[in-house]
Amino acid sequence: MKIPKTLYSLKINIMFVASLVLFVLFFAIIYTPSYGAGEEVTSVSDLSQDEPLVTLWYSHQGLCLPICCAIILVVTALSRAILLLTTHTARIREGDYLIWQLGEVAATALFLDLFLSLYLHGSYFAYLPIVMIIYISVVIYPYAFYWLLAERMDRDLRIAEAQRTIVHLRQRDSGDDKGMLRFVDDKGNVKLVVSSDHVICIEAAGNYVTILYVTGSRLMRYSLRNTLKGIEELCAGGSLVRCHRSYYINLNKVKILRKSSDGIYAEIDHEGVDDIPVSKSYAADVMQRFAEKN
């Protein structure tokens, strides 16, 4: 099963990294364990000096805590950046994402242990187990909350999309948008809604298409980022027909099909519109449909 789309959001990942660091910071400040000493521990002097990690946690001395938070920030941010860069074209599965998170937490704990062993002049491997256990025990809460929040946001997005689809289908079935063409860009966003009877032609120009249509007596042009291939399904089954690699024409707007020495042209029944070329590969279909219409 693939992970929620929300987890690929740069904004959401930035919020997670910031929240993780703040959670660890406030947790370390607020929670001061007695380490089995019970209520007898009231100050740093009550703790055994043979346990520098215990003393350090209890006293929050020096710049140790801010540096630890900075390490968490840098390692987690780098991990999330690599994740987004390596998965921007394909979504990963839950198992792979879980392994990534475990690796992220382990890498952070290793860097924290390296810093603490140098800071306290202790053994790297002696501190490693307790640092690993403490860090995993603390960050399991923000990681779990982050996953549940992403699942909830992803579910809400799916519900909203389903509701939009239902509304669209109901409108179509009720005939509210009968004969209306909804032109979308290459991202699927609706940019122009116009009656099919008002469209004269559609012209391609690179990564853009221009819709030529009339509103009242005025001739209008609208360009959007898409291709004729991208709107092929929209034009199917109506009076719009492909007549050239760069054109769709509305047969209801064609006055005559004229054959000349340099090819076939469709003369449009509207002032100010140039004749539209009909290529040989589309000529037979255009002429047949034009003859059937008349």
MARFIBA-619331 format. One record per atom (N, C-alpha, C): x, z, y. Coordinates in steps of 0.001 Angstrom, whole numbers, padded with zeros to 6 digits, always signed. Example, Ala and Ser with C-alpha at 12.3 -4.5 7.8 and 13.67 -1.06 7.14 Angstrom:
// residues 2
+013190+007800-005690/+012300+007800-004500/+013200+007800-003300/+012850+007080-002250/+013670+007140-001060/+012900+007870+000030/
//
This chain:
// residues 294
+000848+000000-001195/+000000+000000+000000/+000882+000000+001244/+000539-000843+002201/+001346-000953+003413/+001027+000180+004383/+002023+000519+005219/+001841+001615+006167/+000963+001162+007332/+000345+002107+008072/-000523+001741+009196/+000225+000929+010255/-000486-000034+010861/+000125-000876+011889/+000606-000048+013077/-000057+001084+013336/+000286+001916+014482/+001740+002375+014426/+002282+002552+013223/+003653+003042+013077/+004691+002035+013557/+004271+000778+013797/+005179-000244+014322/+005166-000298+015849/+004345+000526+016461/+004236+000525+017923/+005442+001220+018546/+006107+000555+019487/+007257+001152+020177/+006843+002404+020937/+005693+002342+021598/+005215+003489+022376/+004971+004693+021480/+004332+004479+020333/+004035+005570+019416/+005325+006178+018866/+006319+005339+018553/+007585+005854+018032/+008354+006647+019078/+008302+006215+020335/+008946+006983+021411/+008289+008345+021558/+006959+008355+021507/+006226+009627+021597/+006569+010540+020422/+006733+009955+019237/+007074+010769+018065/+008444+011409+018215/+009442+010621+018616/+010802+011151+018751/+010832+012279+019778/+010170+012066+020926/+010137+013093+021960/+009421+014347+021467/+008302+014153+020780/+007536+015299+020271/+008318+016067+019211/+009050+015338+018366/+009857+015984+017329/+010909+016897+017935/+011610+016410+018945/+012656+017204+019593/+012055+018431+020271/+010940+018256+020976/+010292+019386+021654/+009795+020419+020652/+009259+019931+019526/+008767+020859+018495/+009913+021708+017953/+011038+021071+017627/+012190+021806+017106/+012712+022796+018142/+012752+022379+019400/+013244+023240+020477/+012382+024488+020619/+011065+024294+020742/+010175+025441+020920/+010117+026307+019665/+010200+025687+018507/+010203+026455+017261/+011418+027372+017207/+012589+026827+017571/+013821+027625+017517/+013803+028754+018536/+013158+028517+019681/+013111+029546+020724/+012116+030649+020370/+010950+030233+019871/+009878+031203+019624/+010087+031967+018329/+010510+031268+017265/+010623+031909+015962/+011998+032527+015795/+012076+033855+015707/+013331+034561+015504/+013225+035405+014235/+013596+034860+013104/+013422+035576+011834/+014327+036791+011702/+013887+037739+010892/+014675+038952+010665/+015613+038804+009477/+015441+037735+008693/+016286+037470+007536/+016295+038650+006556/+015104+039200+006325/+014968+040271+005343/+015264+041651+005882/+015637+041781+007151/+015971+043094+007711/+014750+043828+008226/+013618+043157+008233/+012368+043780+008668/+012380+044119+010132/+011723+045197+010499/+011591+045580+011905/+012846+046245+012447/+013818+046478+011585/+015036+047136+012033/+015848+046259+012971/+015653+044918+012884/+016427+044003+013716/+015778+043923+015086/+016454+044432+016078/+015929+044396+017444/+016861+043694+018403/+018090+043441+017999/+019057+042766+018859/+020085+042068+017990/+020934+041292+018653/+021972+040559+017934/+022944+041502+017263/+023186+042665+017861/+024153+043602+017306/+023712+044170+015967/+022405+044101+015691/+021889+044598+014410/+022145+043641+013263/+022542+042424+013581/+022767+041418+012552/+024201+041471+012060/+024382+041049+010841/+025725+041035+010251/+026575+039961+010907/+027737+040340+011357/+028637+039383+011996/+029268+038435+010987/+029046+038735+009697/+029582+037860+008660/+028710+036624+008457/+027571+036557+009159/+026656+035442+009025/+026464+034772+010389/+027411+033938+010800/+027351+033318+012135/+026107+032468+012355/+025607+031798+011313/+024400+030998+011478/+023203+031871+011814/+023115+033030+011161/+022020+033968+011439/+022104+034466+012872/+023287+034881+013277/+023490+035371+014635/+023180+034287+015660/+023623+033093+015380/+023411+031974+016300/+021920+031690+016484/+021176+031670+015360/+019732+031403+015453/+019041+032495+016271/+019392+033732+015997/+018683+034847+016628/+018961+034929+018112/+020176+034621+018524/+020550+034804+019931/+020377+033565+020783/+020295+032358+020156/+020246+031105+020911/+021393+031028+021910/+022569+031431+021450/+023688+031558+022380/+024278+030198+022750/+024869+030159+023947/+025586+028981+024401/+024721+027732+024489/+025392+026563+024339/+024727+025263+024406/+024401+024720+023022/+024461+025587+022024/+024278+025115+020652/+022903+024484+020444/+021839+025153+020892/+020484+024644+020678/+020237+023326+021412/+020618+023203+022710/+020441+021899+023378/+021223+020771+022712/+022435+021082+022214/+023226+020045+021556/+022576+019633+020238/+022056+020595+019500/+021349+020273+018258/+020144+019380+018533/+019396+019693+019599/+018243+018864+019962/+018688+017463+020370/+019819+017370+021042/+020341+016055+021430/+020730+015245+020205/+021308+015899+019196/+021663+015206+017953/+020416+014681+017265/+019379+015509+017202/+018113+015081+016593/+017532+013892+017342/+017587+013945+018663/+017054+012867+019492/+017787+011552+019226/+019107+011591+019229/+019904+010371+019079/+019747+009778+017679/+019877+010599+016651/+019813+010085+015274/+018423+009537+014963/+017379+010277+015341/+016012+009828+015055/+015667+008578+015847/+016087+008525+017111/+015804+007347+017938/+016498+006110+017373/+017754+006255+016940/+018469+005125+016341/+017796+004671+015039/+017375+005635+014249/+016691+005304+012996/+015410+004527+013261/+014620+004978+014244/+013359+004299+014558/+013611+002914+015138/+014656+002777+015939/+014979+001461+016511/+015359+000476+015412/+016165+000931+014451/+016549+000068+013330/+015329-000294+012503/+014433+000670+012293/+013215+000412+011521/+012364-000667+012181/+012181-000562+013495/+011356-001540+014208/+012010-002925+014215/+013333-002971+014347/+014024-004260+014392/+014032-004958+013037/+014116-004192+011965/+014207-004783+010632/+012846-005078+010009/+011778-004562+010601/+010445-004765+010007/+009479-005435+010980/+009990-006087+012041/+009086-006670+013034/+008370-007914+012522/+008862-008496+011426/+008212-009692+010884/+007425-009412+009611/+007616-008253+009020/+006908-007941+007772/+006689-006432+007662/+005502-006045+007243/+005181-004634+007091/+005729-004121+005765/+006264-002886+005777/+006808-002287+004566/+005752-001424+003897/+006009-001056+002651/+005057-000267+001888/+005302+001236+002085/+004303+002023+001670/+004361+003463+001889/+005573+004087+001205/+005878+003644-000029/+007017+004200-000745/+008332+003956-000024/+008514+002738+000495/+009735+002407+001238/+009818+003212+002542/+008656+003383+003180/+008641+004143+004434/+008969+005618+004178/+008471+006176+003067/+008780+007567+002713/+010272+007729+002467/+010872+006778+001756/+012319+006831+001506/+013085+006757+002826/+012607+005900+003741/+013267+005782+005045/+013217+007118+005794/+012044+007770+005772/+011905+009043+006478/+012803+010116+005862/+012873+010153+004535/+013744+011123+003880/+015201+010878+004262/+015590+009616+004295/+016950+009282+004716/+017202+009667+006162/+016197+009466+007006/+016298+009827+008425/+016498+011326+008589/+015710+012124+007877/+015822+013582+007952/+017164+014044+007390/+017582+013465+006255/+018850+013850+005648/+020027+013520+006558/+020008+012341+007174/+021095+011942+008076/+021179+012889+009272/+020017+013266+009815/+020001+014193+010945/+020583+015543+010541/+020183+016035+009357/+020689+017323+008886/+022205+017270+008668/+022722+016159+008176/+024169+016025+007957/+024937+016093+009279/+024404+015436+010311/+025067+015482+011623/+024953+016875+012240/+023810+017529+012046/+023660+018904+012538/+024652+019832+011847/+024808+019658+010547/+025742+020493+009792/+027177+020250+010244/+027505+018997+010530/+028844+018680+011017/+029116+019378+012338/+028145+019322+013243/+028330+019980+014544/+028453+021491+014386/+027562+022105+013590/+027565+023558+013444/+028834+024056+012770/+029338+023304+011781/+030582+023723+011119/+031760+023672+012090/+031777+022695+012980/+032844+022628+013988/+032648+023690+015067/+031409+023902+015453/+031096+024864+016512/+031410+026289+016074/+031127+026609+014804/+031312+027963+014293/+032605+028118+013503/+033391+027019+013423/+034660+027047+012689/+034433+027479+011242/+033383+026933+010649/+033056+027291+009275/+033200+026110+008340/+032813+026340+007111/+032920+025304+006082/+031712+024373+006146/+031992+023071+006161/+030920+022068+006235/+029981+022180+005038/+030562+022276+003859/+029753+022298+002632/+029100+023650+002407/+029656+024711+002976/+029033+026025+002842/+027755+026106+003677/+027754+025460+004852/+026582+025487+005729/+025527+024446+005336/+025969+023410+004600/+025070+022275+004347/+023745+022651+003690/+023716+023452+002628/+022429+023760+001990/+021436+024445+002921/+021895+025470+003659/+020965+026201+004514/+020503+025353+005697/+021409+024526+006257/+021022+023638+007357/+019982+022628+006875/+020204+022065+005683/+019276+021087+005114/+017910+021718+004878/+017899+022918+004287/+016630+023594+003980/+015876+023948+005249/+016581+024512+006224/+015922+024922+007474/+015374+023711+008214/+016161+022651+008334/+015714+021485+009107/+014519+020808+008449/+014584+020630+007128/+013455+019999+006429/+012208+020854+006545/+012364+022185+006423/+011213+023093+006512/+010548+023040+007887/+011348+022810+008926/+010808+022773+010291/+010143+021441+010591/+010815+020329+010274/+010313+019016+010709/+009228+018449+009804/+008939+019089+008674/+007889+018581+007807/+006541+018583+008519/+006359+019508+009457/+005092+019586+010190/+004892+018425+011153/+005847+018129+012064/+005627+016968+012946/+005583+015641+012197/+006349+015497+011109/+006311+014257+010335/+004944+014067+009675/+004399+015156+009109/+003082+015070+008476/+001995+014790+009513/+002077+015438+010668/+001088+015224+011727/+001158+013790+012245/+002385+013274+012376/+002589+011900+012853/+001941+010894+011909/+002106+011103+010606/+001512+010195+009613/-000013+010254+009668/-000574+011467+009728/-002031+011614+009764/-002608+011003+011043/-001904+011182+012168/-002363+010601+013428/-002345+009085+013361/-001281+008506+012770/-001196+007050+012649/-002307+006507+011767/-002603+007211+010673/-003700+006801+009783/-005026+006824+010525/-005240+007846+011328/-006489+007960+012086/-006609+006851+013127/-005545+006585+013848/-005561+005530+014856/-005770+004168+014214/-005111+003936+013064/-005261+002665+012372/-006697+002490+011866/-007292+003562+011380/-008687+003499+010922/-009625+003181+012074/-009382+003818+013236/-010225+003555+014406/-010115+002100+014847/-008893+001537+014766/-008706+000128+015133/-009465-000796+014191/-009420-000479+012889/-010130-001304+011910/-011646-001219+012116/-012133-000022+012434/-013571+000148+012673/-014002-000634+013908/-013194-000565+014991/-013524-001287+016218/-013522-002795+015983/-012547-003276+015201/-012485-004705+014900/-013683-005143+014059/-014068-004306+013102/-015228-004623+012279/-016509-004655+013109/-016621-003734+014053/-017804-003708+014915/-017883-004951+015789/-016725-005405+016310/-016712-006624+017121/-017126-007833+016278/-016658-007865+015032/-017022-008968+014138/-018514-008963+013847/-019072-007786+013618/-020509-007676+013344/-021335-008142+014528/-020929-007717+015734/-021651-008135+016944/-021590-009648+017105/-020410-010226+016870/-020251-011682+016997/-021129-012417+015991/-021149-011937+014742/-021963-012584+013717/-023451-012467+014029/-023859-011324+014555/-025261-011152+014914/-025660-012080+016050/-024759-012221+017031/-025049-013131+018146/-025136-014569+017658/-024239-014938+016748/-024253-016307+016235/-025524-016569+015427/-025901-015598+014607/-027100-015771+013784/-028367-015809+014614/-028349-015092+015738/-029538-015073+016585/-029625-016292+017495/-028553-017093+017496/-028556-018327+018286/-028187-018121+019738/-027692-016890+020076/-027336-016606+021474/-026177-017466+021954/-025251-017838+021019/-024096-018640+021443/-024108-020012+020790/-025297-020482+020449/-025413-021792+019814/-024890-022879+020750/-024005-023715+020228/-023450-024796+021026/-022344-024371+021957/-021933-023090+021903/-020865-022607+022771/-019530-022654+022036/-018502-023086+022735/-017154-023137+022182/-016314-022029+022804/-015693-021235+021938/-014856-020127+022412/-013394-020511+022177/-012718-020913+023231/-011318-021329+023131/-010415-020101+023211/-009518-019998+022238/-008614-018849+022178/-007177-019316+022355/-006310-018390+022763/-004887-018716+022877/-004212-018495+021524/-002896-018623+021490/-002179-018524+020214/-002150-017109+019651/-002618-016116+020438/-002700-014749+019956/-004116-014364+019543/-005027-015334+019644/-006400-015085+019226/-007288-014506+020296/-006806-014436+021531/-007608-013905+022626/-008493-015002+023222/-009787-014701+023378/-010715-015670+023951/-010406-015847+025433/-010155-017099+025847/-009794-017398+027224/-010856-018218+027952/-011649-018987+027211/-012649-019845+027851/-013832-020012+026905/-015044-019820+027452/-016277-020057+026709/-017065-021117+027462/-017332-022245+026815/-017994-023358+027496/-018909-024067+026500/-019994-024614+026997/-020910-025365+026141/-020228-026624+025633/-020436-026934+024357/-019824-028129+023780/-020299-029401+024473/-021515-029387+025042/-022048-030559+025751/-021312-030822+027052/-020620-029794+027562/-019933-029935+028846/-018482-030365+028701/-017952-030298+027496/-016555-030671+027267/-016433-032195+027219/-015470-032742+027947/-015208-034180+027946/-014103-034510+026951/-012993-033827+027059/-011880-034060+026142/-010950-032861+026154/-010063-032842+025183/-009038-031797+025085/-007710-032507+024894/-006759-032189+025752/-005464-032865+025722/-004359-031873+025392/-003445-032271+024520/-002308-031429+024150/-001108-031767+025017/-000350-030719+025364/+000886-030902+026132/+001869-029831+025688/+002675-030144+024663/+003624-029166+024149/+002910-028018+023455/+003170-026812+023919/+002547-025623+023353/+001242-025249+024054/+000744-026158+024889/-000490-025901+025632/-001521-026990+025357/-002789-026635+025544/-003863-027623+025525/-004642-027478+026826/-005137-028608+027320/-005943-028618+028535/-007350-029065+028180/-008332-028221+028513/-009735-028559+028257/-010313-029143+029536/-010802-030382+029429/-011440-031061+030559/-012955-030967+030361/-013639-030328+031292/-015073-030130+031141/-015753-030193+032508/-017060-030279+032464/-017825-030355+033713/-018696-029115+033845/-018849-028664+035049/-019788-027598+035362/-020584-028056+036574/-021859-028337+036350/-022653-028992+037393/-022166-030427+037520/-021718-030787+038713/-021150-032120+038930/-019638-032078+039103/-019086-030873+038993/-017647-030697+039232/-016858-030878+037937/-015707-031519+038067/-014804-031733+036947/-013771-030605+036940/-013650-029920+035806/-012780-028748+035724/-011711-028958+034647/-010575-028346+034866/-009487-028361+033875/-009025-026930+033627/-008827-026623+032353/-008354-025278+032000/-007273-025399+030932/-006115-024811+031190/-004992-024854+030242/-004793-023499+029591/-004525-023504+028293/-004216-022275+027591/-003155-022550+026549/-002438-021491+026186/-001337-021636+025226/-001894-021720+023810/-001903-022906+023243/-002358-023159+021888/-002020-024610+021553/-002380-025035+020358/-002151-026416+019943/-003460-027004+019456/-003503-028341+019332/-004704-028975+018789/-004955-028521+017351/-003895-028264+016620/-004042-027753+015261/-004705-026382+015280/-004377-025586+016299/-004921-024244+016395/-006401-024200+016726/-006932-025267+017338/-008361-025288+017689/-009121-026297+016832/-008469-026808+015786/-009073-027829+014932/-010386-027333+014312/-010387-026095+013829/-011583-025547+013191/-012719-025392+014193/-012384-025037+015422/-013395-024874+016458/-014109-026190+016752/-013384-027293+016709/-013944-028601+017058/-014654-029281+015892/-014456-028777+014675/-015013-029435+013499/-016539-029356+013471/-017167-030427+013011/-018609-030433+012787/-019466-030717+014001/-018841-030958+015155/-019610-031240+016366/-019333-032637+016888/-019598-032822+018159/-019396-034140+018770/-017950-034373+019181/-017115-033308+019111/-015700-033461+019419/-014977-034053+018219/-014191-035095+018453/-013505-035774+017364/-012072-036077+017780/-011168-035979+016828/-009754-036285+017089/-009600-037792+017195/-009051-038265+018310/-008881-039701+018504/-007417-040102+018680/-006552-039098+018811/-005147-039369+019101/-004377-038101+018752/-003079-038218+018548/-002298-037017+018239/-002335-036008+019381/-002693-036476+020575/-002719-035594+021735/-004111-035389+022327/-005155-035930+021675/-006486-035867+022281/-007588-035572+021270/-008576-034803+021744/-009911-034745+021177/-010846-035282+022254/-011876-036044+021851/-012855-036513+022833/-014255-036133+022370/-015123-035990+023357/-016532-035738+023073/-017237-037094+023023/-017699-037472+021821/-018341-038788+021672/-019588-038922+022541/-020203-037800+022882/-021391-037863+023752/-021035-038245+025187/-019745-038158+025523/-019302-038511+026862/-018651-039900+026912/-018558-040559+025762/-017919-041873+025704/-018956-042951+026032/-018632-043789+027022/-019534-044869+027414/-019347-046069+026498/-018097-046519+026337/-017799-047621+025418/-016408-047414+024831/-016196-048055+023670/-014859-048133+023093/-014334-049537+023365/-013247-049623+024072/-012734-050913+024521/-011411-051222+023819/-011327-052437+023238/-010107-052869+022585/-009344-053803+023497/-008097-053533+023718/-007259-054367+024573/-005983-054724+023832/-005113-055427+024513/-003881-055900+023871/-002953-054764+023471/-003035-053653+024174/-002145-052523+023873/-002853-051394+023120/-004058-051650+022601/-004723-050631+021797/-006187-050450+022143/-006772-049400+021588/-008181-049085+021818/-008282-047911+022779/-009250-048016+023710/-009444-046965+024693/-010911-046564+024745/-011141-045271+025010/-012500-044768+025175/-012758-044580+026663/-013766-045299+027179/-014150-045141+028582/-015158-044004+028678/-014858-043059+029551/-015665-041853+029684/-016741-042045+030751/-017915-041560+030420/-019055-041699+031330/-019048-040590+032372/-017935-040507+033115/-017861-039527+034204/-016791-039982+035182/-017121-039968+036450/-016204-040449+037486/-014971-039558+037578/-013829-040193+037722/-012579-039461+037899/-011834-039170+036626/-012342-039638+035489/-011675-039393+034211/-011061-040692+033715/-009775-040694+033456/-009096-041894+032965/-009529-042207+031539/-009349-043493+031167/-009634-043889+029791/-008711-043133+028841/-009251-042787+027682/-008504-041989+026709/-008088-042884+025543/-006816-042900+025163/-006356-043780+024079/-006873-043319+022710/-007142-044306+021864/-007536-044044+020481/-006474-044681+019587/-005748-043875+018852/-004660-044407+018027/-005205-045044+016755/-004395-045889+016133/-004825-046639+014950/-005220-045713+013800/-004513-044588+013660/-004781-043691+012534/-006138-043007+012637/-006675-042931+013866/-007976-042284+014051/-009070-043280+014422/-008719-044525+014644/-009657-045515+015187/-010875-045720+014288/-010669-045862+012980/-011783-046142+012069/-012807-045022+012096/-012348-043782+012050/-013266-042640+012054/-014006-042540+013375/-013291-042743+014490/-013918-042656+015816/-014980-043746+015982/-014660-044968+015591/-015601-046069+015744/-016840-045888+014865/-016641-045370+013661/-017775-045150+012773/-018712-044072+013328/-018130-042985+013765/-018957-041901+014308/-019608-042282+015626/-018913-043076+016428/-019495-043542+017677/-020682-044483+017393/-020538-045331+016371/-021618-046261+016016/-022813-045475+015470/-022570-044451+014669/-023660-043638+014128/-024410-042907+015237/-023683-042477+016215/-024309-041753+017331/-025244-042651+018127/-024860-043904+018246/-025679-044819+019032/-026679-045559+018140/
//
